[in-house]
């Protein structure tokens, strides 16, 4: 009976749509994408966000929370530039992963390298940021390791924007997640399901 009442309560929710994503960004999600990491920023100038992994089966989306996350220290922007400390709003494909640690069973191509090691000149709380990373395909060449330096739109548009481990506060422009969430994403995001990230502050996402 509990299951039936749960379904009744969920009946008012349109599961053919990802919650909080308006038509402007919904139309940019590729039609063949069946996995979406949604990053809901608390506000335009906030570094706090939450993340949910949505998986599509047929026409229905099913969400699983990934936990608290952080974005750019100064919030979000629709016109990202190098060093603005804001994360870019938009829909971006996810095709490449890597990190300092050995492959945890990633389905995306995984590039293990000590080259991802965070500089030891950084505060100690940041040292493990890049133990696992998933490249966000903003101003980069899909199909290359996450640390590929080529930026097709030029250096001024920024780049090197990743999903990576959380250190408890805002980032330069990346989205950071708990280690358990990163491990889950690496083991779940499947190139055959054409995963994307939809990210931004809640107002921009709803637009």
C-alpha positions in Angstrom: 0.0 0.0 0.0 2.9 2.3 0.8 4.1 1.9 -2.8 0.8 2.9 -4.2 0.5 6.0 -2.0 4.1 6.9 -3.0 3.1 6.6 -6.6 0.0 8.7 -6.1 2.1 11.4 -4.4 4.5 11.3 -7.4 1.6 11.5 -9.8 1.7 15.3 -9.9 5.4 15.2 -10.9 6.1 15.2 -14.7 8.8 12.5 -14.9 9.2 13.1 -18.6 11.1 16.3 -17.6 14.1 16.9 -15.4 12.9 19.0 -12.5 13.9 22.6 -12.5 15.2 22.6 -16.1 13.3 25.0 -18.4 12.7 24.7 -22.1 15.8 26.8 -23.0 18.3 24.3 -21.6 16.0 21.2 -22.1 16.2 21.7 -25.9 20.0 21.6 -25.7 20.1 18.1 -24.1 20.9 15.7 -26.9 18.0 13.5 -27.8 20.1 10.4 -27.4 21.3 11.4 -23.9 20.0 9.0 -21.3 22.2 10.2 -18.4 22.2 13.8 -17.1 24.1 15.2 -14.1 22.1 18.2 -13.0 23.9 20.8 -10.9 21.5 23.2 -9.2 23.3 26.3 -8.0 21.9 28.0 -4.9 22.1 31.5 -6.5 23.9 33.5 -9.2 26.6 34.7 -6.8 26.7 31.6 -4.6 29.3 28.8 -4.5 26.9 26.3 -3.1 25.0 23.8 -5.2 23.5 20.3 -5.1 23.8 17.6 -7.7 21.5 14.9 -9.0 22.1 12.1 -11.5 19.1 11.5 -13.7 18.7 8.4 -15.8 16.2 8.1 -18.6 14.3 4.9 -19.3 11.9 5.3 -22.2 10.5 8.8 -21.7 10.8 8.8 -17.9 13.7 10.4 -15.9 14.7 8.9 -12.5 16.8 11.0 -10.2 19.4 9.9 -7.6 20.9 12.6 -5.3 24.7 13.0 -5.5 24.9 15.3 -2.5 26.1 18.7 -1.8 28.4 20.2 -4.3 30.3 23.5 -5.0 30.8 25.6 -8.1 32.8 28.7 -8.9 33.6 30.8 -5.8 31.8 33.8 -7.2 28.8 31.8 -8.6 27.7 31.4 -12.2 27.9 33.1 -15.6 26.5 32.8 -19.1 29.7 34.4 -20.5 32.6 32.6 -18.8 36.1 34.0 -19.1 39.4 32.9 -17.7 39.8 33.6 -14.0 36.4 35.1 -13.4 35.8 32.5 -10.6 32.4 31.7 -12.0 31.1 28.4 -13.5 29.6 28.5 -17.0 25.9 27.9 -17.2 24.8 25.4 -19.9 24.6 21.8 -21.2 27.9 20.1 -21.8 28.8 16.6 -22.8 30.9 14.3 -20.6 33.2 12.0 -22.5 36.6 11.8 -20.7 37.8 11.1 -17.2 41.1 10.7 -15.3 42.9 11.4 -12.1 45.7 10.7 -9.7 44.1 7.5 -8.4 43.8 4.2 -10.3 40.7 3.7 -12.4 37.8 2.8 -10.1 36.0 1.0 -12.8 35.1 4.0 -15.1 33.1 3.4 -18.2 34.4 6.6 -19.7 38.0 6.5 -21.0 40.2 7.0 -17.9 43.6 8.7 -18.0 45.5 7.9 -14.8 48.5 10.2 -14.4 50.5 11.9 -11.6 50.2 15.0 -13.8 46.7 15.6 -12.2 48.3 16.1 -8.8 47.2 19.4 -7.2 50.2 21.7 -6.6 51.7 21.1 -3.1 51.8 24.9 -2.8 48.0 24.9 -2.5 46.3 24.6 0.9 46.4 21.0 2.1 42.6 20.7 1.9 42.9 21.0 -1.9 45.5 18.3 -2.4 43.1 15.6 -3.3 40.8 17.7 -5.6 42.0 15.9 -8.7 42.2 12.3 -7.4 39.2 11.8 -9.8 38.1 14.1 -12.5 35.6 14.1 -15.3 36.1 16.7 -18.0 33.2 19.1 -18.7 33.3 19.7 -22.4 33.4 23.5 -22.2 36.0 24.9 -24.6 37.8 21.6 -25.0 38.3 18.8 -27.5 36.1 15.8 -26.6 37.9 12.5 -26.8 41.2 13.8 -25.3 42.4 13.4 -21.7 40.8 15.9 -19.2 44.1 17.9 -18.9 44.5 18.4 -22.7 45.5 22.1 -23.0 43.9 22.9 -26.4 41.0 25.5 -26.1 39.2 25.7 -29.4 37.6 29.1 -28.5 40.8 30.6 -27.3 42.4 31.0 -23.8 40.3 34.0 -22.8 37.2 31.9 -22.8 38.6 29.7 -20.0 38.7 25.9 -19.9 40.0 23.0 -17.8 36.6 22.9 -16.2 36.0 19.5 -14.5 33.8 17.6 -12.1 36.3 16.8 -9.3 36.5 16.0 -5.6 35.1 18.6 -3.1 37.3 20.5 -0.7 34.4 22.1 1.1 34.3 25.5 -0.6 34.0 27.2 -4.0 36.2 26.4 -7.0 37.9 28.4 -9.8 35.1 27.4 -12.2 34.8 23.6 -11.7 32.0 21.6 -10.0 33.2 19.6 -7.0 31.4 16.6 -5.5 32.0 14.2 -2.6 34.4 11.4 -3.3 31.7 8.8 -3.1 29.6 10.7 -5.7 32.6 10.9 -8.1 33.3 7.2 -7.7 29.6 6.5 -8.5 29.6 8.8 -11.5 32.8 7.2 -12.9 31.2 3.7 -12.5 27.9 4.8 -13.9 28.4 7.4 -16.7 28.4 5.3 -19.9 29.5 6.7 -23.3 26.7 4.6 -24.9 24.2 6.6 -22.9 25.7 10.0 -24.1 26.0 11.6 -20.6 25.8 15.4 -20.2 25.9 17.8 -17.3 23.3 20.5 -17.1 24.6 23.2 -14.7 23.7 26.7 -13.5 22.0 28.7 -10.7 18.4 27.7 -10.3 17.0 30.8 -11.9 19.0 30.3 -15.1 18.2 26.5 -15.1 14.4 27.3 -14.9 14.5 29.9 -17.7 
